[in-house]
């Protein structure tokens, strides 16, 4: 995909970044090269390749999913401006 200077100018405007006029042509060439590289990657057949989370085949480290509250509600609520029992009191934000 070839990118022209008008496209770079539009992308810069949408990204809210300032690009000098002298840099537009170089950025257009760079973006075109990046898109060509991505198009090459799209040609690779990955139908029989399993998704990977790492370069090495290793199991993910997992911790047990246990719910804890720290067992110290008084310490947690000590600086609360308002509380009710072991809960924070906050202003209503939804009508």
N, C-alpha and C positions, 0 to 999 in steps of 0.2 A: 504494500500500500504506500503510495507516494504522498507525502505531506507537503503542502505548499505554504508559503509565508502567511497567506490569509488564514489558513487553518491554525497555524502557530499563534498568530495574533488573537484569534478567537479563543483558543485554549488558554492563553495567558490572561485574557480578560475574564473568562469564567473562573479561573483559579485565583484571580485577583492578585496576580504578580506582574511587576513591571518588567517588560523586556524591551531593551533598546532596539531601534530599527536595524542597527548594524549586526545585531545578534540573530535576527529572525532567520536568515538564510542558513546559518550554521545549525540552529535548532531544528529547522525543517529537515536538513540532511540527517541529523542525529536521530530524530524521531522516525524518519523513513527507514533508517538502518535497524532500529529497534523493532519496528513492525515487520520488516523482512525476516529478522531472526525469529520472531514469534511465529510467523507463517511457516518457517522451516520446522519449528518444533511441532506444529500442528500436523505435519506430514508423517510423523513417527507413529507407527502402529503400536498402541499400548493396550490392545484388547485382552491379551493374556497376562498382563502385568498387574499383580496385586497392589492395592494401595499400601503405602508405607508411611510409618511415623518416624522412621529413622533410617540411616544408611545401613546400619547393622540390624539383623533380625534379633530383637530382644523384646521381652515382655515389658509392657508399661508398668511402672511402679504405681501401685494403688494402695491407698490407706483405707481402713474400714470406715464406712459411712456411719459415724455415731454422732448423734446430736448431743451437744453439751452446752451449757450456759456459763461455764467457767466456775460455777458453784460459788459465786461471790456477788450476789445481787446488790448488797449494801455498798460495796466498793464501786460497782459500776454506776449506781444511781446517786452516789454521793454528790456529784456536781450537777445533777439535773435541776433545772429551774422549777419544774413542777413534776410531781409524781403521784401515782395512785397505786398503792400496794407496791408490787415489784415491776411496775410499768412506767414508761415515760408518758407524760401528758403533753400532747402537741396540739396546736390550733387546727381547727377544721379547715381543710383546703378544697374540698369538693362540696359543691352545693347540692 
